[in-house]
C-alpha cells in the first residue's frame, strides 16, 4: 500500500502540480477528473482552501526526492 511521492520532484512527485490542483485533490479527492486518493487516505473537505494551500506550500519547500511510486487506484 505505497503512498505517493509528495516532494517537489517534477518527474516523480508533485513538482508540476499547481496549488489549485493540490487543494482540489486534497479536499475533494479528484485529480484531472479522476480519483486521486484511495484507502486509507480520504478526502478532507473540512480543510479551508487556505489550510490546504499552506500544506501545499510546505510540501513545495522540502527537498525534492526522485522516487517513482506506482499508483494503484483499484478499489480496495
Ligand atoms: C496531510 C497529510 C496528507 C496529504 C497532504 C496527502 C496528500 C495526498 C495527495 C495529494 C495524493 C494524490 C497523489 C497523486 O495523485 O499523485 C495522495 C494520495 C494518497 N495518499 Fe495521501 N496525503 C496525506 C496523508 C496520507 C496518509 C496518512 C496516508 C496513509 C496512511 C495516505 C495515503 C495515500 C494513498 C494510499 C494515496 C493514493 C496512492 C496511489 O495513487 O496509489 N495519505 N495523498
Boltz pocket constraint, residues with backbone or C-beta under 6 A from the ligand:
constraints:
  - pocket:
      binder: B
      contacts: [[A, 1], [A, 2], [A, 3], [A, 4], [A, 5], [A, 6], [A, 22], [A, 25], [A, 26], [A, 31], [A, 35], [A, 36], [A, 37], [A, 38], [A, 39], [A, 40], [A, 41], [A, 55], [A, 70], [A, 71], [A, 72], [A, 73]]
      max_distance: 6.0
